[in-house]
Amino acid sequence: MELASHHTSGRQQVSGTRVFRLAHTVSDTFNSLRLKTARRWNFAPKTVAYQGYGSTSWVRVLGRVVLTSTLNPGSRAAQAARNGNQNIRGWRAFTSVPVQYSTVEIEIGGVTARVQADRGGLVDTVVQVELAPGWHTAVLRAEGTEPATAKIFVISPDTKLGIVSDIDDTIMVTALPRPFLALWNTFVLNERARMATPGMAVLMDRLTLEHPDAPVIYLSTGPWNAAPTLARFITRNMYPSGALLLTDWGLTHDRWFRSGPEHKRRNLEQLAQEFPNLRWLLFGDNGQHDEAIYSHFARQHGECVAAIGVRQLSASEAVFAGGHSNTGDHTGSKVPWIYSPDGAGMAKGLQDLGIL
């Protein structure tokens, strides 16, 4: 019986491997067709640089290489771009095509590194470089593209507190009643229609004033295509500047679609390893996964968590989000939890803890 079970498991593993190999072949073929079409339409190669972070001995640099359309002079989109890109329709963020495995040159602090983008055109790499705490600039350049600059925040060894925040339904109100309207909000609605969660921008501003050396990380399951849109939302609503840690939609070596919760868990673990002496203030919502992810992280790394703030969704928001999570009782936790529907309530809880 055990031998039969072992053979069955082995066959399933081989079958699964074949399926994902086929899926990757299909995915690569589809992307190749997109690239050919984009080049036929005269899409131009572009290096996109995202904000990063690091320590005084290394930095995490993020970027992407894509083919993107050029705006027609005089068009509405071109006029919006000249006015600060605030009225661009959401679908434009998803027209770019990733250029796989491009070689990207990174320059920062007198150090030059050459790395290869992944199958999604993404660069997520660590560069060893000696830098003083504070803001620095990295320059990224792929072949045939103009250089792109990214801000890099170097965290001081003396820093004691950091901030990690979810985006959807935490700092941005995104709840919608039907999937069709969710698609409308993502692909059609212009950027100014996206609303900030009441009081959260004020709370984040107060935190960075109280802790000016605290790094801010926005950890979301959103796609990298949306990074420019999200960065503009953060700036427009006066949230503090911070690194975006997003994900790619699509295949991995063992999944048809990337796991959003796994993306968050992996990055939290990475932050705990990178900055073992830093305590993180974690913000999320009680829609589906954040409470469970943060609760697990707090159990594993309680010494790395200063407090957990959970935005409580309204009854209608919870319905739209697929329900509330069921981990609201944290009486046995050594980490303080704060629940509130808005930033004002969160601020009160943090004041009681002496963090604000």
VOMI-913648 format. One record per residue: residue number from 1; x, y, z of N, C-alpha, C in turn. Coordinates in steps of 0.001 Angstrom, whole numbers, plus 500000, padded with zeros to 6 digits. Layout:
! VOMI-913648
NUM	X	Y	Z	X	Y	Z	X	Y	Z;
...
This chain:
! VOMI-913648
1	500837	498791	500000	500000	500000	500000	500865	501250	500000;
2	501911	501256	500857	502795	502412	500911	503524	502603	499597;
3	503922	501461	498961	504625	501536	497689	503720	502104	496617;
4	502441	501664	496604	501481	502173	495626	501258	503656	495824;
5	501155	504072	497108	500958	505493	497410	502140	506317	496932;
6	503367	505776	497141	504576	506483	496721	504599	506636	495201;
7	504228	505557	494492	504218	505621	493023	503172	506602	492525;
8	502005	506616	493197	500948	507551	492805	501397	508989	492997;
9	502040	509274	494145	502544	510622	494427	503582	511032	493399;
10	504474	510072	493045	505501	510378	492054	504908	510706	490705;
11	503885	509925	490294	503228	510185	489001	502550	511547	489001;
12	501909	511881	490127	501247	513178	490225	502255	514312	490124;
13	503437	514133	490768	504464	515168	490723	504985	515350	489308;
14	505252	514234	488613	505726	514312	487223	504678	514955	486337;
15	503408	514545	486536	502323	515119	485744	502204	516612	485975;
16	502306	517031	487266	502228	518454	487579	503363	519231	486952;
17	504572	518647	486978	505735	519310	486372	505520	519506	484879;
18	504997	518483	484215	504742	518589	482773	503717	519661	482462;
19	502679	519719	483308	501636	520726	483096	502210	522129	483188;
20	503053	522371	484207	503596	523719	484394	504646	524053	483352;
21	505375	523038	482869	506289	523287	481761	505508	523724	480531;
22	504397	523014	480274	503547	523383	479147	502978	524776	479342;
23	502538	525061	480586	501962	526380	480867	502993	527484	480645;
24	504244	527242	481086	505287	528236	480876	505586	528426	479396;
25	505542	527329	478640	505759	527438	477193	504669	528286	476556;
26	503420	528031	476969	502298	528821	476450	502447	530282	476839;
27	502827	530519	478116	502998	531883	478590	504095	532609	477816;
28	505243	531923	477610	506353	532545	476892	505980	532817	475439;
29	505234	531885	474838	504794	532086	473450	503864	533291	473344;
30	502940	533401	474313	502012	534524	474315	502748	535841	474487;
31	503729	535853	475419	504489	537083	475637	505311	537444	474408;
32	505843	536408	473716	506606	536656	472489	505727	537298	471421;
33	504490	536832	471309	503555	537426	470346	503234	538870	470722;
34	503083	539130	472041	502828	540495	472498	504003	541405	472159;
35	505212	540890	472347	506405	541685	472023	506466	542010	470535;
36	506189	541008	469689	506212	541241	468241	505162	542271	467845;
37	503972	542160	468451	502909	543118	468146	503282	544515	468613;
38	503854	544604	469815	504255	545904	470354	505312	546559	469477;
39	506280	545767	469011	507318	546338	468147	506737	546764	466810;
40	505761	546008	466318	505115	546380	465056	504372	547700	465196;
41	503840	547937	466400	503134	549198	466660	504077	550294	467156;
42	505364	550033	467034	506392	551016	467401	506391	551368	468890;
43	506075	550388	469728	506255	550594	471157	507749	550764	471425;
44	508080	551634	472365	509481	551924	472653	509926	551224	473935;
45	511167	550712	473968	511668	550115	475210	511863	551174	476286;
46	511589	550787	477500	511687	551744	478604	512126	551031	479877;
47	513033	551648	480608	513390	551170	481938	512585	551962	482959;
48	511872	551256	483815	511083	551890	484874	511767	551591	486202;
49	512042	552626	486976	512716	552453	488274	511737	552735	489404;
50	511770	551890	490425	510890	552038	491579	511706	552379	492825;
51	511061	552998	493773	511752	553357	495005	512208	552105	495747;
52	513407	552181	496326	513952	551052	497069	514360	551441	498476;
53	515024	550520	499140	515473	550766	500516	516740	549949	500750;
54	517367	550174	501893	518555	549387	502197	519187	549789	503513;
55	520350	549214	503774	521129	549533	504967	522368	550305	504535;
56	523256	550553	505461	524476	551303	505137	525486	550460	504366;
57	525197	549161	504146	526132	548300	503416	525521	547640	502175;
58	524224	547782	501978	523570	547217	500793	522260	547949	500537;
59	521760	547842	499298	520461	548422	498956	519679	547438	498099;
60	518375	547461	498258	517473	546661	497414	516958	547570	496305;
61	517279	547213	495075	516924	548031	493909	515827	547326	493114;
62	514794	548082	492753	513637	547533	492052	513403	548292	490749;
63	513073	547578	489705	512794	548222	488418	512166	547233	487460;
64	511853	547705	486266	511217	546845	485266	511588	547333	483880;
65	511717	546404	482944	511985	546741	481548	510762	546353	480724;
66	510215	547317	480001	508978	547087	479248	509055	547766	477886;
67	508178	547321	477006	507888	548071	475792	506594	548815	476043;
68	506579	550105	475769	505394	550914	476066	505068	551835	474909;
69	503807	552161	474761	503370	553024	473660	503743	554475	473952;
70	503983	555211	472895	504235	556643	473031	502931	557385	472828;
71	502721	558439	473608	501473	559199	473535	501477	560104	472309;
72	500335	560144	471643	500207	561017	470479	500163	562473	470916;
73	500997	563336	470304	500979	564760	470674	499580	565352	470508;
74	499144	566085	471519	497828	566722	471462	496696	565855	471959;
75	496972	564562	472224	495915	563685	472698	495574	563987	474152;
76	494416	563491	474590	494003	563693	475979	495029	563127	476953;
77	495521	561913	476620	496501	561274	477507	497783	562091	477590;
78	498205	562658	476451	499427	563469	476444	499233	564734	477281;
79	498050	565339	477180	497765	566534	477969	497731	566184	479455;
80	497144	565016	479783	497104	564587	481184	498506	564363	481721;
81	499361	563771	480874	500741	563516	481294	501464	564822	481596;
82	501231	565834	480745	501884	567132	480971	501371	567787	482239;
83	500133	567447	482644	499543	568041	483842	499790	567213	485104;
84	500740	566291	485007	501092	565519	486207	500497	564133	486249;
85	499965	563626	485135	499490	562244	485047	498351	561932	486030;
86	497527	562893	486331	496496	562646	487337	495168	562178	486756;
87	494975	562296	485449	493686	561917	484870	493818	560809	483835;
88	494838	559974	483993	495062	558885	483058	494122	557739	483382;
89	493523	557154	482342	492649	556010	482536	493456	554792	482969;
90	492839	553962	483828	493567	552850	484420	494109	551843	483428;
91	493413	551617	482306	493848	550581	481379	495206	550866	480770;
92	495624	552143	480718	496907	552473	480095	498079	551864	480858;
93	497899	551631	482146	498977	551035	482933	499241	549585	482543;
94	498268	548949	481859	498392	547529	481537	498697	547270	480069;
95	499016	548321	479304	499330	548131	477887	500804	547831	477656;
96	501655	548102	478625	503082	547836	478454	503338	546332	478433;
97	504392	545937	477721	504739	544521	477559	506107	544289	478195;
98	506230	543355	479140	507530	543120	479776	508551	542557	478796;
99	509788	543022	478907	510890	542504	478114	511668	541544	479006;
100	511612	540271	478695	512195	539247	479553	513720	539222	479469;
101	514329	538969	480621	515750	538645	480727	516676	539715	480154;
102	516254	540973	480210	517116	542063	479752	518251	542274	480752;
103	519416	542679	480240	520513	543066	481110	520335	544522	481523;
104	520371	544768	482819	520142	546105	483358	521379	546534	484141;
105	521852	547725	483852	522991	548293	484573	522476	549206	485679;
106	523011	549024	486876	522596	549811	488041	523808	550570	488571;
107	523639	551866	488766	524705	552686	489337	524187	553375	490601;
108	524937	553228	491684	524586	553918	492920	525826	554023	493799;
109	526058	555207	494333	527162	555420	495264	528523	555062	494704;
110	528721	555261	493392	530000	554938	492778	530179	553471	492445;
111	529156	552640	492703	529208	551208	492398	528329	550915	491189;
112	528818	550098	490269	528041	549688	489102	527823	548180	489158;
113	526573	547771	488988	526234	546346	488981	525420	546043	487733;
114	525603	544863	487183	524819	544427	486020	524036	543188	486415;
115	522730	543261	486217	521851	542161	486604	520918	541842	485449;
116	520221	540731	485564	519284	540314	484524	517860	540367	485048;
117	516979	540987	484274	515561	541009	484641	514987	539596	484548;
118	513898	539339	485262	513307	538005	485242	512335	537855	484078;
119	511552	536793	484086	510653	536504	482974	509533	537540	482861;
120	509289	538293	483930	508285	539352	483880	508889	540722	483638;
121	510180	540759	483265	510866	542032	483045	511271	542741	484320;
122	511088	542078	485473	511312	542724	486770	512753	542570	487241;
123	513279	543652	487807	514558	543636	488501	514283	543821	489990;
124	514712	542869	490790	514598	542951	492249	515890	542370	492789;
125	516852	543231	493072	518192	542754	493394	518815	543557	494523;
126	519816	542982	495147	520567	543647	496199	521937	544031	495666;
127	522308	545288	495864	523614	545785	495455	524419	546104	496718;
128	525611	545558	496792	526480	545823	497936	527168	547172	497734;
129	526894	548130	498611	527457	549465	498486	527439	550147	499854;
130	528482	550914	500150	528557	551641	501417	527913	553019	501254;
131	526857	553292	502018	526142	554562	501913	525785	555070	503302;
132	525684	556385	503416	525242	556998	504670	523721	556886	504786;
133	523176	556899	505996	521719	556878	506162	521070	558072	505463;
134	519862	557857	504954	519130	558920	504268	518826	558551	502834;
135	518457	559563	502061	518031	559349	500678	519214	559352	499713;
136	519170	558429	498762	520169	558338	497705	519446	558075	496383;
137	520188	558133	495284	519594	557929	493957	520316	556796	493235;
138	519542	555867	492714	520075	554800	491866	519671	555088	490426;
139	520557	554794	489497	520278	554961	488070	520227	553581	487434;
140	519120	553277	486754	518934	551996	486085	518870	552228	484579;
141	519509	551347	483817	519490	551504	482369	519584	550135	481703;
142	518582	549817	480887	518647	548628	480038	519067	549064	478640;
143	519577	548125	477877	520055	548456	476533	518935	549061	475684;
144	519251	550167	475012	518291	550810	474129	517280	551685	474825;
145	517475	551947	476127	516525	552786	476865	517241	553966	477499;
146	516458	554977	477817	516976	556105	478569	517172	555697	480030;
147	518146	556269	480719	518330	555933	482134	517129	556362	482969;
148	516827	555589	483994	515735	555910	484917	516308	555994	486327;
149	515814	556942	487099	516329	557136	488454	515307	556689	489495;
150	515818	556144	490583	514968	555698	491685	515517	556224	492993;
151	514626	556648	493867	515034	557041	495210	515264	555781	496055;
152	516329	555811	496838	516646	554699	497730	516792	555252	499147;
153	516025	554704	500074	516115	555156	501458	517001	554203	502241;
154	518137	554718	502721	519071	553927	503517	518729	554098	504994;
155	518447	552999	505639	517986	552998	507018	519189	553027	507970;
156	519140	553921	508915	520224	554046	509890	520260	552834	510821;
157	521447	552396	511221	521531	551303	512202	520873	551652	513533;
158	520701	552950	513799	520093	553387	515056	518566	553451	514997;
159	517982	553252	513810	516529	553335	513660	515860	552196	514421;
160	514788	552518	515143	514116	551525	515978	512752	551112	515438;
161	512118	551973	514609	510746	551695	514171	510635	551805	512653;
162	509895	550873	512050	509565	550927	510633	508075	550745	510440;
163	507566	551139	509272	506130	551075	508991	505897	550236	507739;
164	505039	549244	507852	504604	548444	506702	503093	548597	506586;
165	502617	548955	505404	501177	549140	505220	500688	548465	503943;
166	499568	547795	504070	498815	547332	502907	498254	548562	502188;
167	497770	548386	500968	497200	549517	500220	495682	549382	500091;
168	495219	548358	499368	493788	548205	499111	493004	548022	500399;
169	492007	548880	500602	491121	548863	501771	491832	549190	503075;
170	493104	549630	502973	493825	550085	504165	494133	551566	504048;
171	494874	551972	503029	495069	553408	502810	494237	553902	501624;
172	493709	552984	500827	492882	553342	499673	491555	552595	499752;
173	490448	553312	499571	489133	552684	499572	488903	552073	498192;
174	488796	550747	498143	488645	550080	496844	487426	549186	496774;
175	486712	548995	497881	485585	548058	497907	484526	548432	496891;
176	484129	547453	496097	483121	547653	495060	482160	546470	495066;
177	480888	546687	494660	479890	545641	494837	479984	544458	493892;
178	480560	544605	492705	480581	543508	491747	481923	543479	491037;
179	482376	542279	490627	483648	542191	489911	483704	543104	488698;
180	482581	543303	488032	482577	544181	486865	482989	545596	487249;
181	482477	546058	488393	482830	547402	488822	484277	547467	489293;
182	484787	546346	489827	486199	546316	490197	487076	546472	488954;
183	486696	545798	487871	487424	545956	486614	487300	547380	486103;
184	486121	547950	486241	485905	549333	485809	486829	550274	486582;
185	486906	550063	487899	487745	550924	488726	489221	550785	488363;
186	489657	549560	488024	491065	549314	487719	491447	549793	486330;
187	490603	549505	485344	491008	549708	483964	490422	550956	483308;
188	489329	551495	483816	488650	552592	483128	488684	553893	483923;
189	488351	553816	485195	488231	555025	485998	489543	555802	486038;
190	489448	557142	485974	490701	557893	486047	491207	557942	487494;
191	492478	558309	487622	493157	558175	488905	492558	559037	490007;
192	491995	560183	489655	491457	561072	490684	490229	560490	491368;
193	489628	559455	490782	488432	558863	491371	488766	557936	492538;
194	490013	557583	492706	490398	556714	493815	490450	557514	495112;
195	489839	556971	496167	489689	557712	497419	490618	557182	498493;
196	491157	558103	499299	491985	557721	500436	491102	557337	501621;
197	491544	556400	502419	490818	556010	503621	490835	557169	504620;
198	489693	557557	505163	489646	558708	506077	490651	558592	507224;
199	491431	559654	507398	492335	559757	508531	493647	559023	508410;
200	493809	558159	507411	495046	557371	507346	496246	558201	506913;
201	496048	559149	506004	497162	559999	505580	497659	560858	506751;
202	496716	561374	507539	497091	562177	508713	497858	561315	509706;
203	497378	560093	509933	498052	559178	510856	499479	558897	510394;
204	499649	558570	509114	500980	558240	508596	501899	559460	508676;
205	501340	560635	508412	502145	561859	508499	502605	562094	509938;
206	501718	561907	510887	502083	562086	512297	503162	561084	512713;
207	503055	559856	512216	504044	558834	512563	505428	559202	512041;
208	505478	559704	510795	506785	560043	510224	507355	561327	510838;
209	506493	562193	511345	506988	563358	512079	507550	562952	513435;
210	506869	562008	514085	507315	561526	515391	508563	560635	515258;
211	508642	559916	514128	509758	558999	513890	510336	559301	512502;
212	511066	560393	512347	511513	560850	511023	512468	559901	510314;
213	513120	559019	511048	514043	558083	510402	513392	556736	510091;
214	512069	556633	510322	511379	555360	510097	511172	555111	508603;
215	511561	553948	508106	511260	553615	506707	509784	553280	506543;
216	509240	553555	505374	507848	553230	505057	507838	552271	503883;
217	507161	551142	504050	507047	550124	503011	505566	549889	502729;
218	505176	549983	501469	503798	549666	501071	503811	548267	500455;
219	503246	547310	501176	503268	545903	500781	501878	545509	500294;
220	501769	545208	499003	500459	544980	498396	500524	543804	497426;
221	499373	543194	497185	499273	542132	496190	498975	542690	494802;
222	498959	544014	494661	498727	544634	493356	499855	544337	492380;
223	499594	544457	491070	500601	544153	490058	501571	545306	489844;
224	502773	544988	489376	503777	546017	489108	503312	547003	488052;
225	502421	546590	487155	501893	547537	486160	501260	548750	486822;
226	500684	548529	488008	499964	549611	488691	500875	550478	489549;
227	502179	550172	489607	503081	550908	490500	503080	552418	490262;
228	503192	552904	489006	503168	554357	488807	501858	554988	489288;
229	500747	554298	489037	499441	554802	489480	499389	554883	491006;
230	499850	553831	491674	499825	553809	493138	500767	554862	493725;
231	501924	555034	493098	502872	556049	493585	502260	557439	493486;
232	501546	557702	492394	500898	559020	492249	499769	559178	493262;
233	499025	558094	493532	497970	558145	494551	498568	558499	495908;
234	499670	557863	496266	500332	558112	497546	500769	559564	497658;
235	501371	560083	496586	501829	561477	496590	500661	562446	496649;
236	499645	562188	495824	498511	563108	495723	497750	563214	497046;
237	497680	562111	497779	496931	562119	499037	497820	562355	500250;
238	499070	562769	499964	500022	563193	500995	500355	562101	501996;
239	500389	560863	501513	500971	559790	502313	502489	559912	502235;
240	503215	559438	503231	504675	559529	503170	505241	558656	502048;
241	506335	559128	501467	506989	558374	500410	507513	557053	500965;
242	507389	555991	500169	507868	554688	500627	508020	553723	499478;
243	508759	552664	499705	508968	551642	498677	507692	550838	498476;
244	507381	550542	497222	506265	549675	496876	506800	548269	496656;
245	506231	547295	497345	506557	545898	497120	505309	545225	496565;
246	505264	545097	495251	504106	544559	494545	504457	543183	493999;
247	503600	542652	493160	503853	541319	492618	503459	541276	491154;
248	503847	540201	490490	503452	539966	489109	502276	539013	489091;
249	501305	539293	488231	500245	538329	488012	500758	537320	486997;
250	500554	536028	487276	500996	535051	486296	501598	533826	486952;
251	502255	533026	486128	502755	531731	486538	503980	531813	487433;
252	504105	530833	488314	505356	530583	489022	505771	529152	488673;
253	506823	528653	489332	507270	527297	489011	506264	526236	489445;
254	505336	526576	490363	504412	525553	490853	502970	526038	490972;
255	502650	527192	490398	501286	527719	490495	500861	528332	489170;
256	499549	528249	488930	498998	528947	487764	498991	530444	488000;
257	498691	530839	489233	498676	532258	489585	499479	532458	490861;
258	500147	533610	490945	500950	533896	492125	500057	534086	493349;
259	500550	533657	494487	499796	533755	495736	500058	535110	496382;
260	498995	535911	496537	499123	537203	497199	499560	537069	498651;
261	498904	536197	499451	499336	536024	500844	500783	535551	500944;
262	501198	534654	500067	502579	534177	500113	503561	535307	499799;
263	503188	536182	498857	504009	537356	498527	504207	538221	499767;
264	503142	538447	500525	503250	539272	501729	504069	538576	502802;
265	503821	537289	503014	504577	536550	504032	506072	536546	503714;
266	506391	536321	502441	507799	536240	502041	508516	537568	502268;
267	507863	538679	501936	508504	539979	502100	508620	540379	503564;
268	507647	540017	504383	507765	540285	505818	508923	539497	506420;
269	509070	538242	506018	510196	537436	506489	511518	538054	506044;
270	511545	538562	504822	512768	539178	504320	513127	540422	505125;
271	512125	541243	505441	512378	542441	506246	512892	542081	507637;
272	512327	541015	508224	512775	540589	509551	514229	540130	509518;
273	514631	539470	508436	516012	539016	508313	516957	540176	508018;
274	516494	541118	507185	517355	542243	506798	517603	543206	507952;
275	516560	543396	508793	516667	544388	509872	516228	543749	511197;
276	517032	542867	511754	516618	542136	512964	516429	543034	514186;
277	517010	544222	514179	516876	545120	515337	515763	546143	515171;
278	515039	546054	514058	513962	547009	513783	512628	546410	514209;
279	511767	547239	514798	510412	546813	515143	509440	547468	514176;
280	508546	546665	513607	507665	547141	512544	506262	547401	513076;
281	505689	548506	512620	504284	548818	512844	503547	548378	511591;
282	502656	547405	511712	502000	546787	510560	500561	547268	510436;
283	500186	547737	509236	498808	548159	508970	498197	547279	507886;
284	496958	546876	508130	496218	546107	507134	494730	546279	507359;
285	493935	545377	506786	492476	545434	506984	491973	544039	507328;
286	490722	543973	507761	490163	542682	508165	489282	542081	507079;
287	489631	542361	505828	488853	541819	504720	489037	540330	504539;
288	490282	539872	504351	490494	538455	504095	491748	537895	504754;
289	492931	538401	504368	494162	537705	504732	495097	538451	505682;
290	494998	539756	505770	496014	540517	506502	496132	540087	507968;
291	495005	539880	508627	495071	539492	510039	495810	538173	510227;
292	495506	537202	509384	496157	535899	509507	497649	536006	509197;
293	498004	536782	508174	499414	536950	507799	500188	537633	508924;
294	499632	538735	509438	500303	539476	510499	500351	538671	511794;
295	499287	537915	512080	499257	537108	513296	500356	536043	513252;
296	500516	535401	512114	501568	534392	511957	502949	535027	512098;
297	503121	536181	511473	504408	536868	511552	504713	537270	512991;
298	503705	537741	513720	503899	538149	515117	504262	536960	515997;
299	503689	535782	515705	504039	534589	516482	505484	534169	516223;
300	505909	534307	514966	507258	533889	514599	508312	534930	514954;
301	507937	536201	514879	508898	537289	515074	508305	538375	515968;
302	507817	537999	517133	507183	538961	518023	508091	540118	518410;
303	509387	539850	518486	510340	540903	518848	510497	541932	517735;
304	510009	541615	516538	510137	542529	515390	508864	543343	515147;
305	507844	543187	515982	506561	543855	515755	506257	544793	516915;
306	506104	546089	516594	505761	547074	517623	504271	547042	517914;
307	503448	546951	516880	501992	546895	517018	501402	546556	515662;
308	500157	546096	515668	499438	545769	514437	498145	546571	514418;
309	497956	547374	513380	496742	548168	513227	495874	547593	512116;
310	494636	547277	512429	493726	546656	511471	492556	547587	511201;
311	492401	547968	509950	491245	548783	509578	490025	547883	509452;
312	488986	548206	510200	487758	547421	510174	486873	547871	509017;
313	486547	546955	508143	485670	547275	507025	484231	547387	507506;
314	483483	548246	506837	482047	548333	507133	481375	547053	506656;
315	480106	546867	507046	479387	545654	506652	479333	545517	505135;
316	479051	546632	504441	478963	546567	502976	480337	546323	502360;
317	481387	546953	502908	482736	546729	502395	483154	545273	502580;
318	482768	544691	503715	483123	543300	503985	482468	542354	502981;
319	481212	542658	502635	480524	541844	501626	481268	541925	500304;
320	481653	543139	499909	482362	543322	498643	483723	542626	498660;
321	484364	542627	499834	485710	542055	499942	485684	540544	500130;
322	484492	539967	500260	484388	538518	500435	484268	538098	501876;
323	483939	539041	502770	483726	538717	504170	484839	539205	505061;
324	484592	539124	506379	485612	539469	507363	486505	538259	507620;
325	487732	538515	508045	488568	537432	508529	488087	537039	509927;
326	488499	535862	510381	487972	535320	511631	489026	535227	512724;
327	489998	536115	512704	491076	536028	513689	491139	537285	514548;
328	489971	537799	514939	489936	539053	515680	490292	538934	517153;
329	490339	537720	517702	490658	537539	519122	492162	537297	519264;
330	492862	538264	519884	494304	538138	520055	494687	538270	521535;
331	493842	537717	522391	494084	537852	523827	495390	537180	524249;
332	495826	536164	523513	497064	535487	523864	498294	536069	523202;
333	498118	537112	522423	499246	537680	521687	500040	538645	522560;
334	501359	538590	522430	502218	539532	523136	502341	540858	522386;
335	501861	540866	521152	501912	542071	520316	500584	542807	520426;
336	500578	544126	520661	499308	544864	520747	498628	544985	519383;
337	497299	544792	519391	496488	544928	518181	495546	546117	518360;
338	495382	546887	517289	494477	548040	517308	493462	547863	516177;
339	492176	547999	516511	491121	547889	515507	490383	549215	515403;
340	490199	549693	514182	489465	550937	513974	489036	551030	512511;
341	487895	551677	512243	487475	551859	510847	488209	552989	510140;
342	489006	553784	510881	489670	554924	510240	490984	555254	510952;
343	491692	556227	510374	492989	556606	510911	492921	557257	512271;
344	491828	557961	512568	491706	558638	513861	491692	557632	515004;
345	490931	556542	514829	490884	555505	515852	492233	554811	516009;
346	492918	554600	514881	494255	554001	514933	495206	554900	515724;
347	495125	556205	515458	495998	557152	516142	495778	557119	517650;
348	494504	557027	518068	494195	556950	519502	494839	555721	520134;
349	494743	554588	519444	495330	553362	519965	496851	553454	520057;
350	497481	554076	519067	498943	554228	519084	499386	555213	520150;
351	498553	556229	520428	498857	557162	521519	498840	556412	522852;
352	497856	555545	523031	497770	554780	524276	498983	553875	524466;
353	499605	553456	523350	500775	552585	523419	502073	553380	523537;
354	501979	554712	523408	503176	555547	523481	503961	555607	522206;
355	503387	555135	521092	504080	555185	519793	503873	556533	519128;
356	502746	557179	519414	502457	558513	518892	502456	559526	520047;
